[in-house]
Amino acid sequence: MDEPTSAIAHKEVESLFAKIRSLRAAGKSIIYISHKMDEVFELADDISVLRDGTVVSSQPASALTAGR
């Protein structure tokens, strides 16, 4: 999903996040691309950071903070 919340209302975001959590609970993998770090930290198990098409970091979300 590439920036899926950029053009939807808050209620739709809640519905999307519930669906993402349901898919994760069913063992599905989801690639979620966003500049909204609060969303990333709310949803992610692992976070990869890309800069100019190159992976600069890939770690468990629990090992990171939003400011890092």
C-alpha distance (Angstrom), angle and dihedral (degrees) to the residues before:
residue distance angle dihedral
M1 . . .
D2 3.78 . .
E3 3.82 113.8 .
P4 3.84 91.7 -34.9
T5 3.81 95.3 172.8
S6 3.80 97.5 50.4
A7 3.81 94.7 97.5
I8 3.81 105.9 25.1
A9 3.80 134.4 90.4
H10 3.81 124.5 -107.3
K11 3.82 92.8 -102.5
E12 3.81 89.9 53.6
V13 3.82 90.1 48.9
E14 3.82 89.4 55.1
S15 3.80 90.0 50.9
L16 3.81 92.1 47.9
F17 3.81 92.3 49.4
A18 3.81 90.5 49.9
K19 3.80 89.9 52.6
I20 3.83 91.3 47.6
R21 3.82 90.6 50.9
S22 3.80 90.2 48.4
L23 3.80 91.6 51.7
R24 3.81 91.2 47.5
A25 3.80 90.8 50.6
A26 3.80 87.9 52.8
G27 3.80 89.6 56.8
K28 3.80 97.4 -102.8
S29 3.79 123.0 143.9
I30 3.79 119.9 -132.3
I31 3.77 128.4 -167.9
Y32 3.81 106.6 -150.0
I33 3.79 117.7 -172.8
S34 3.79 117.6 -165.6
H35 3.78 144.6 141.8
K36 3.82 88.1 -150.4
M37 3.78 100.2 96.7
D38 3.81 94.3 -172.4
E39 3.81 88.0 62.4
V40 3.79 92.5 46.0
F41 3.81 93.0 52.1
E42 3.81 91.3 44.8
L43 3.80 93.3 54.5
A44 3.78 110.7 23.5
D45 3.77 131.2 96.7
D46 3.82 91.1 -179.5
I47 3.80 129.7 20.3
S48 3.78 128.0 -153.8
V49 3.80 119.8 -171.5
L50 3.78 118.6 -154.2
R51 3.79 126.6 -166.6
D52 3.79 119.9 -174.0
G53 3.80 89.9 -14.3
T54 3.81 94.5 -52.6
V55 3.80 125.2 111.5
V56 3.81 106.4 -120.7
S57 3.80 96.4 173.3
S58 3.78 138.6 7.3
Q59 3.81 118.5 179.8
P60 3.79 143.4 138.7
A61 3.81 109.7 -78.3
S62 3.80 89.0 -123.4
A63 3.82 89.5 64.1
L64 3.81 93.3 57.3
T65 3.77 139.1 66.4
A66 3.80 126.6 -153.2
G67 3.79 91.8 -110.7
R68 3.81 94.1 53.5
